[in-house]
Amino acid sequence: MEIRRVVTGHDADGKAIFVGDEMVVPVTLALLPGTEFHQLWGADSVRAFPDDGARPSAKSYFPAPGGFRFGFFTIPPDGGIGAPPDLDVVAALAEFARKLPGLAEHLEPAEPGMHTSATVDYGVVVSGQATLELDDGEKVVLNPGDAYVQNGTRHRWSNSGDVPAVIAVSLIAANHAKVG
């Protein structure tokens, strides 16, 4: 899925103008077939308006203190195609670290998909069906139009539906005593 990103700014006289209009191709990973990350916008500092439409610098998947992220996250149906049997795991992990820096460090190898971040996450399910699971195993199924606020709790996502689930997400950095 491609997402169109339209960005506004100001000209030299302060008039509102369109400064960007482009399709954003998702980040995909050999290690997570069918999963897509559309990184639309984000920064690692308190923002001033980027009048020229330049995407701010965002060095890792999760924002640094004062930072934020905005994008789309696609979750393939559970039991999908899975990683290919001939996958070069070392190369796939290197790709993961290169394309989504900082994300893997938050994932728990003993509990696949489970993670905690120092963020407040706002999301809206755009299509499909996404399941949000907390660390005690409690689950809530979210359908198109359902919204959530994730307050730095330990969680994971899955999709028991038969089509990919697409979620629009915004991650806002927050102080979190249990996360670096």
One Martini backbone bead per residue (centre of mass of N, CA, C, O) as a GRO file, in nm:
protein
  180
    1MET     BB    1   0.096   0.036   0.023
    2GLU     BB    2   0.027   0.367  -0.060
    3ILE     BB    3   0.104   0.697   0.060
    4ARG     BB    4  -0.009   1.019   0.070
    5ARG     BB    5   0.193   1.322   0.103
    6VAL     BB    6   0.086   1.636   0.232
    7VAL     BB    7   0.251   1.961   0.243
    8THR     BB    8   0.280   2.248   0.433
    9GLY     BB    9   0.352   2.610   0.420
   10HIS     BB   10   0.568   2.896   0.359
   11ASP     BB   11   0.638   3.179   0.229
   12ALA     BB   12   0.816   3.475   0.242
   13ASP     BB   13   0.517   3.619   0.309
   14GLY     BB   14   0.333   3.388   0.476
   15LYS     BB   15   0.202   3.211   0.275
   16ALA     BB   16   0.015   2.954   0.210
   17ILE     BB   17   0.157   2.634   0.102
   18PHE     BB   18   0.254   2.388  -0.112
   19VAL     BB   19   0.557   2.169  -0.057
   20GLY     BB   20   0.421   1.871  -0.071
   21ASP     BB   21   0.383   1.573  -0.303
   22GLU     BB   22   0.380   1.226  -0.211
   23MET     BB   23   0.475   0.906  -0.222
   24VAL     BB   24   0.484   0.650   0.032
   25VAL     BB   25   0.694   0.402   0.090
   26PRO     BB   26   0.727   0.127   0.254
   27VAL     BB   27   0.857  -0.047   0.508
   28THR     BB   28   1.023  -0.355   0.463
   29LEU     BB   29   1.065  -0.704   0.583
   30ALA     BB   30   1.192  -1.017   0.575
   31LEU     BB   31   1.118  -1.091   0.882
   32LEU     BB   32   0.811  -0.936   0.811
   33PRO     BB   33   0.589  -1.044   0.631
   34GLY     BB   34   0.337  -0.792   0.552
   35THR     BB   35   0.480  -0.574   0.695
   36GLU     BB   36   0.421  -0.216   0.749
   37PHE     BB   37   0.606   0.109   0.735
   38HIS     BB   38   0.484   0.441   0.751
   39GLN     BB   39   0.703   0.715   0.744
   40LEU     BB   40   0.586   1.041   0.743
   41TRP     BB   41   0.664   1.171   1.035
   42GLY     BB   42   0.927   1.340   1.231
   43ALA     BB   43   1.094   1.408   1.554
   44ASP     BB   44   1.361   1.504   1.813
   45SER     BB   45   1.198   1.780   1.854
   46VAL     BB   46   1.086   2.067   1.892
   47ARG     BB   47   0.876   2.239   1.679
   48ALA     BB   48   0.904   2.398   1.382
   49PHE     BB   49   0.818   2.521   1.099
   50PRO     BB   50   0.858   2.356   0.780
   51ASP     BB   51   0.825   2.556   0.515
   52ASP     BB   52   0.974   2.356   0.294
   53GLY     BB   53   0.882   2.041   0.370
   54ALA     BB   54   1.089   1.912   0.531
   55ARG     BB   55   1.186   1.637   0.672
   56PRO     BB   56   1.256   1.561   0.966
   57SER     BB   57   1.465   1.443   1.193
   58ALA     BB   58   1.472   1.070   1.242
   59LYS     BB   59   1.670   0.817   1.379
   60SER     BB   60   1.430   0.655   1.510
   61TYR     BB   61   1.144   0.498   1.557
   62PHE     BB   62   1.155   0.620   1.828
   63PRO     BB   63   1.122   0.891   2.011
   64ALA     BB   64   1.264   1.143   2.151
   65PRO     BB   65   1.273   1.371   2.361
   66GLY     BB   66   1.028   1.588   2.214
   67GLY     BB   67   0.916   1.382   2.018
   68PHE     BB   68   0.781   1.237   1.703
   69ARG     BB   69   0.529   1.038   1.524
   70PHE     BB   70   0.407   0.946   1.182
   71GLY     BB   71   0.186   0.677   1.061
   72PHE     BB   72   0.181   0.346   0.927
   73PHE     BB   73   0.045   0.016   1.018
   74THR     BB   74   0.091  -0.320   0.902
   75ILE     BB   75  -0.101  -0.622   0.962
   76PRO     BB   76  -0.090  -0.932   0.916
   77PRO     BB   77  -0.223  -1.215   0.914
   78ASP     BB   78  -0.239  -1.469   1.090
   79GLY     BB   79  -0.057  -1.724   0.951
   80GLY     BB   80   0.102  -1.648   0.732
   81ILE     BB   81   0.380  -1.691   0.538
   82GLY     BB   82   0.624  -1.604   0.656
   83ALA     BB   83   0.930  -1.689   0.669
   84PRO     BB   84   1.153  -1.795   0.475
   85PRO     BB   85   1.345  -2.080   0.484
   86ASP     BB   86   1.601  -1.911   0.330
   87LEU     BB   87   1.660  -1.709   0.537
   88ASP     BB   88   1.884  -1.453   0.617
   89VAL     BB   89   1.907  -1.364   0.934
   90VAL     BB   90   2.142  -1.167   0.946
   91ALA     BB   91   2.042  -0.985   0.713
   92ALA     BB   92   1.758  -0.927   0.833
   93LEU     BB   93   1.859  -0.786   1.093
   94ALA     BB   94   2.017  -0.564   0.946
   95GLU     BB   95   1.774  -0.447   0.798
   96PHE     BB   96   1.609  -0.375   1.045
   97ALA     BB   97   1.821  -0.175   1.170
   98ARG     BB   98   1.832   0.016   0.915
   99LYS     BB   99   1.514   0.078   0.864
  100LEU     BB  100   1.442   0.042   1.206
  101PRO     BB  101   1.577   0.205   1.423
  102GLY     BB  102   1.526   0.076   1.762
  103LEU     BB  103   1.302  -0.146   1.755
  104ALA     BB  104   1.436  -0.421   1.832
  105GLU     BB  105   1.523  -0.328   2.128
  106HIS     BB  106   1.206  -0.350   2.225
  107LEU     BB  107   1.201  -0.639   2.172
  108GLU     BB  108   1.099  -0.970   2.287
  109PRO     BB  109   1.225  -1.276   2.228
  110ALA     BB  110   1.040  -1.449   2.437
  111GLU     BB  111   0.800  -1.231   2.324
  112PRO     BB  112   0.669  -1.198   2.047
  113GLY     BB  113   0.606  -0.842   1.999
  114MET     BB  114   0.677  -0.757   2.267
  115HIS     BB  115   0.646  -0.416   2.413
  116THR     BB  116   0.815  -0.106   2.520
  117SER     BB  117   0.755   0.252   2.539
  118ALA     BB  118   0.838   0.609   2.551
  119THR     BB  119   0.508   0.642   2.481
  120VAL     BB  120   0.235   0.800   2.326
  121ASP     BB  121  -0.027   0.632   2.157
  122TYR     BB  122  -0.202   0.701   1.858
  123GLY     BB  123  -0.495   0.532   1.711
  124VAL     BB  124  -0.637   0.415   1.387
  125VAL     BB  125  -0.844   0.211   1.229
  126VAL     BB  126  -0.879   0.173   0.881
  127SER     BB  127  -0.830  -0.147   0.839
  128GLY     BB  128  -0.947  -0.419   0.950
  129GLN     BB  129  -0.804  -0.631   1.223
  130ALA     BB  130  -0.696  -0.548   1.552
  131THR     BB  131  -0.490  -0.681   1.818
  132LEU     BB  132  -0.466  -0.592   2.159
  133GLU     BB  133  -0.202  -0.691   2.382
  134LEU     BB  134  -0.130  -0.751   2.702
  135ASP     BB  135   0.080  -0.883   2.949
  136ASP     BB  136  -0.184  -1.057   3.070
  137GLY     BB  137  -0.358  -1.134   2.785
  138GLU     BB  138  -0.528  -0.912   2.728
  139LYS     BB  139  -0.792  -0.835   2.482
  140VAL     BB  140  -0.849  -0.617   2.189
  141VAL     BB  141  -1.070  -0.552   1.931
  142LEU     BB  142  -1.010  -0.367   1.630
  143ASN     BB  143  -1.187  -0.156   1.416
  144PRO     BB  144  -1.292   0.041   1.197
  145GLY     BB  145  -1.257   0.356   1.379
  146ASP     BB  146  -1.095   0.266   1.599
  147ALA     BB  147  -0.946   0.382   1.903
  148TYR     BB  148  -0.626   0.458   2.070
  149VAL     BB  149  -0.443   0.466   2.392
  150GLN     BB  150  -0.094   0.430   2.452
  151ASN     BB  151   0.069   0.422   2.787
  152GLY     BB  152   0.352   0.256   2.796
  153THR     BB  153   0.266  -0.035   2.754
  154ARG     BB  154   0.273  -0.364   2.749
  155HIS     BB  155   0.277  -0.503   2.407
  156ARG     BB  156   0.078  -0.639   2.125
  157TRP     BB  157   0.025  -0.743   1.786
  158SER     BB  158  -0.260  -0.859   1.588
  159ASN     BB  159  -0.440  -1.075   1.323
  160SER     BB  160  -0.751  -1.257   1.292
  161GLY     BB  161  -0.798  -1.193   1.023
  162ASP     BB  162  -0.802  -1.193   0.641
  163VAL     BB  163  -0.675  -0.903   0.649
  164PRO     BB  164  -0.509  -0.638   0.656
  165ALA     BB  165  -0.403  -0.413   0.902
  166VAL     BB  166  -0.466  -0.059   0.935
  167ILE     BB  167  -0.271   0.196   1.107
  168ALA     BB  168  -0.290   0.504   1.246
  169VAL     BB  169   0.005   0.672   1.383
  170SER     BB  170   0.107   0.828   1.701
  171LEU     BB  171   0.420   0.926   1.851
  172ILE     BB  172   0.490   1.033   2.189
  173ALA     BB  173   0.709   1.138   2.388
  174ALA     BB  174   0.791   0.998   2.720
  175ASN     BB  175   0.812   0.955   3.038
  176HIS     BB  176   0.976   0.641   3.157
  177ALA     BB  177   1.083   0.446   3.417
  178LYS     BB  178   1.117   0.157   3.228
  179VAL     BB  179   1.234   0.344   2.987
  180GLY     BB  180   1.532   0.481   2.852
   0.00000   0.00000   0.00000
